[in-house]
Amino acid sequence: MIRDMNPELVERQAQLALWLLVHAPQHTALTDLKDYLRTDEETLHHDLNLVSSYLYPYKIVVDPTDDQKVGAVGQESNIIRAVLDLLNAAAVTGQFTTHFSITDSELEPYFTDRIEALTAVMTVPADAKQKLYNYLWTVGMRYRFGHVKRPALASYFTPAQLALISEQKESHPWSQQTIDGLDKLLPENVELPIIEDYLLTLRVWLYTH
């Protein structure tokens, strides 16, 4: 998490980092970021330098352009890890909706409903619910606002691994239904690949064991 003695500064820089990550690799005009953060140009450049340092360990580059735009560039797995770290650091267990200003009035209630649906078929600890909500939020917002590049299913999992994941009788059908429902809520030009079903099932296993 971004650290500083000034909570207002931390909040603003976290908002900036999250905006760049969710919209990656798309670039945003600096003037739009100033308006979004309600700050001035000097402060924005200072924040961008700090966010760049924060994202460096994730191998994510804050990429400015000659036409006064900036974006974040990196591998999808690293982008998701960075977003999750920001969300998990700021999370309050049981209060699923994030306090960050990037929101979606359809997606967030849907994620909450899906977490409740999972608890109907298996035991999910409170901290696991929060982590799953944050993961769903991250994936949903990435597809909603950014450009996502996932590896092909066959290049990521072996047939044996796919079979093992598919055998998760409670969580895998839930994951398939969740991703299918998310796909319907996203813009028509966005299509979720099948790998998201399997990655979500893995997250359920990871967070509940």
KANORVEN-V77034 format. One record per residue. N is the residue number from 1. PSI is psi in whole degrees, -180 to 180 (none if undefined). Layout:
N	PSI
N	PSI
//
This chain:
1	147
2	133
3	140
4	160
5	-19
6	108
7	-35
8	-39
9	-45
10	-45
11	-45
12	-43
13	-34
14	-41
15	-43
16	-47
17	-44
18	-41
19	-49
20	-40
21	-46
22	-36
23	-4
24	146
25	18
26	146
27	144
28	140
29	140
30	-35
31	-38
32	-38
33	-38
34	-43
35	-42
36	-42
37	-8
38	55
39	179
40	172
41	-42
42	-44
43	-40
44	-45
45	-39
46	-46
47	-40
48	-37
49	-41
50	-40
51	-38
52	-43
53	-39
54	-40
55	-11
56	-44
57	-21
58	2
59	38
60	130
61	129
62	113
63	102
64	153
65	167
66	-20
67	31
68	44
69	163
70	146
71	174
72	136
73	128
74	177
75	147
76	-42
77	-35
78	-37
79	-46
80	-40
81	-41
82	-42
83	-45
84	-39
85	-40
86	-46
87	-46
88	-34
89	-29
90	0
91	147
92	115
93	128
94	-17
95	83
96	-48
97	130
98	159
99	0
100	154
101	-3
102	113
103	168
104	120
105	-18
106	-42
107	-45
108	-45
109	-34
110	-43
111	-42
112	-43
113	-39
114	-35
115	-43
116	-36
117	-35
118	-39
119	-16
120	-18
121	-11
122	163
123	126
124	112
125	159
126	-43
127	-32
128	-37
129	-45
130	-44
131	-38
132	-40
133	-46
134	-38
135	-46
136	-42
137	-45
138	-49
139	-45
140	-46
141	-32
142	-46
143	-29
144	-41
145	-21
146	-168
147	114
148	134
149	108
150	150
151	159
152	148
153	-45
154	-23
155	-11
156	-37
157	147
158	162
159	-37
160	-40
161	-41
162	-41
163	-41
164	-42
165	-41
166	-23
167	-5
168	93
169	-29
170	-48
171	-32
172	-45
173	-38
174	-43
175	-44
176	-44
177	-38
178	-46
179	-38
180	-42
181	-39
182	-42
183	-38
184	-22
185	-11
186	163
187	153
188	-28
189	4
190	128
191	125
192	128
193	157
194	-23
195	-26
196	-32
197	-48
198	-38
199	-37
200	-41
201	-40
202	-40
203	-41
204	-47
205	-45
206	-43
207	-18
208	3
209	none
//
